[in-house]
Amino acid sequence: MPSPKMLKLPEVLEELDMSRAAFYRMRARGKAPKIIKLPNGQLRVRRADLDAWWTECERSAA
């Protein structure tokens, strides 16, 4: 079974067209995509989690 696609934070920020500071503010409010913190402190987002987050944003906007 292939491992899920994991995106680095800069890739997520580019897709969202958002600054790191804005992303962290959104995360503090519980509105950001699900984040995985690696043992080395780096953050990753599963592609599937980001896609699900986009879908939820679309539903909320409708």
PyMOL commands that set and color helices and strands:
alter all, ss='L'
color gray80, all
select helices_A, chain A and resi 9-16+20-28+47-61
alter helices_A, ss='H'
color red, helices_A
select strands_A, chain A and resi 6-8+36-37+43-46
alter strands_A, ss='S'
color yellow, strands_A
deselect
rebuild
show_as cartoon
